[in-house]
Amino acid sequence: MIKWLKWMIDRSNASPDNEANREAGLRWLFSFIRPQRNAIILVLLLSVLASAMVLLQPWLTKMLIDDGLLAKDYSMLLQLSGLMIAIGIFNTGLSGFNRYCHTKLSGQILFALREDLYQHLQKLSPTFYAQRRIGDLLSRMDVDVAQIQRFAVDALFASVSSVLGLLGAISMMLILSWQLSLMVVVLIPLEVIWLRWMRRKVEQQARGLRERSADLSSFLVETLPVMKFIQSVGQEPRESHRLQQFGGQYLDQLLILQVVEFFTHALPSTLTSCARAGVFLIGGYWVIEGQWQLGALIAFSTYLGMALGPVQSLLGLYVAIQKMVVSLDRVAELRQQPVVVDSLTDTVPLSEHGVGTLKLEQVSFCHHNRTEAILREVSLEIKAGLKVAISGASGAGKSTFIDLLQRHYDPDTGRILFDGVDLRRCHLAELRRRIAVVSQDIVLFRGSLLDNLRYACPSATDEQVKAAAIQAQLGELIAALPQGLLTPLGERGQQLSGGQKQRIAIARALLQQPKILILDEATSAVDEHTEQEIIQAVDQLFSGRTRILISHRQSTLQDADLYLKLEQGQLTEYQNWPQAQQRPAV
Ligand SMILES: Nc1ncnc2c1ncn2[C@@H]1O[C@H](COP(=O)(O)OP(=O)(O)OP(=O)(O)O)[C@@H](O)[C@H]1O
């Protein structure tokens, strides 16, 4: 099947890399089709049955005219009419059942494809997301996957029933008149040659359309969440104009594709009309001359329609393959993005009694495509239970350092150890459960406050969540909300203040029971008084556990047990905050 598809796909402008990607994409697609073998066989059998029933109808009409009407046989007329009614009822039931099985199969493949792609995206690093437009990812996940699935199921079944219909109709036509049948068969190679010539154009324009559609999605994803900012800087007309431009480009591309598709189908349709006229001319002459029966001519012309219909839909399928390839390439490109960080199969379990000591051994790290290293051969130990303050100029790499601790990236050289275990050997989820990060941007999902608090720890009971919320001083907020903990927070918790969101994040971290709590600029959005309250709460609630605080503010970093400053790839230790602000290091 893969070989057949590769033959159908235009390779004239594909590089060996593209070819390899495409083949991997096809293999990926078929890995979802194969497990549905039984359901596919059932739907195929139903299609065969449906095609046979359709083929029977014109033959019955022929018998009705020639053996019933023209022969004036009333009993035959009655029997054939009864048979036609029975077949009609059977066909209705068959098509309903066929449709149900087909939709179920099609949906199962669609969601399996999407889930697999989503699971792959879940493993990709922050660098990948920093480089990609979310709208484009959305469009690949949504429209491209649906396009592939539509082809994989709908088009393949359509092709099977078309081939069956075609073979059946041609056989019936040959039985009725082989001379007229030849006329039709000669057309098929002509149409195939034309389509092979047109396919590259279709693929090119379909690719353009998918890209314009991704531009539109990206625009909406980018601007809708920040409408407040656009309003406050008065740029609504500019964004409306941009939408107009994207819309215009999309429409232009759509029209070009329509024109190309029109010409692709126009020649075969014209040839078809000529063939039909030819059949009526020659067949009609034979009937007038008494060499052929009227019923046979009517049945032949019906079978001719039935044969040309499948030819048209097979040719349409040929065009659909070129469009599907565009989507398959776009999805395969995502599917082949390398997973930089993944759990090994033989991970070393982290002890529940471990205290959470962190050790860096000769760690160096530089972001992909950057020249300036974030860490250069840094060796350091952060003993458990300390309150650690990390300062450093903006862009020095403090957040990247935290990403390395949570293993969003691996060091280029050297290693990081958690309780003596190299992070590369830890199970990712286990490691990340032990290191909770509260950052400036608190992520809140649509759902109740309760659901949001429980997000990192879904097994927590309502009582545990409530206790954590009270500890994080959310009592007042809960009392003020109309449905308490069950109040929906709305999109991204826009109705909450910065301090309230921060407390939600702390309550979440409390439920997570981490060994290490990291506050990465977590309090920079709140006033100093609220900040002091939050930090006091953290010191109290997480006392005895390692707390790493990152900030530019002195008020946040005071009273630490260890001061670290990140500067030019070095993490230098200082005795206190004022010293950390000056040189030299201790
Ligand atoms: N995913 C990424 N890919 C490439 N470069 C990145 C990536 N993330 C951050 N950087 C770059 O790495 C450097 C350090 O960024 P980082 O966010 O770690 O700094 P920071 O010290 O936390 O800054 P700030 O105090 O302003 O938050 C910056 O130059 C930034 O542009």
The ligand as a Gaussian input file, in Angstrom:
#p B3LYP/6-31G(d) Opt

LIG

0 1
 N       14.719000      28.631000      24.374000
 C       15.723000      29.463000      24.143000
 N       16.460000      29.369000      23.025000
 C       17.490000      30.184000      22.767000
 N       17.888000      31.150000      23.631000
 C       17.197000      31.303000      24.762000
 C       16.091000      30.479000      25.093000
 N       15.608000      30.869000      26.294000
 C       16.379000      31.885000      26.698000
 N       17.323000      32.155000      25.792000
 C       18.384000      33.153000      25.877000
 O       19.219000      32.778000      26.966000
 C       19.626000      33.919000      27.699000
 C       19.225000      33.744000      29.164000
 O       17.819000      33.801000      29.271000
 P       17.105000      33.604000      30.681000
 O       15.650000      33.776000      30.480000
 O       17.578000      32.332000      31.269000
 O       17.710000      34.846000      31.494000
 P       17.321000      35.419000      32.912000
 O       18.587000      35.631000      33.650000
 O       16.299000      34.552000      33.568000
 O       16.694000      36.809000      32.490000
 P       15.610000      37.719000      33.270000
 O       16.222000      38.128000      34.567000
 O       15.441000      38.870000      32.346000
 O       14.377000      36.886000      33.404000
 C       18.962000      35.115000      27.036000
 O       19.918000      35.716000      26.191000
 C       17.834000      34.528000      26.227000
 O       17.614000      35.283000      25.063000

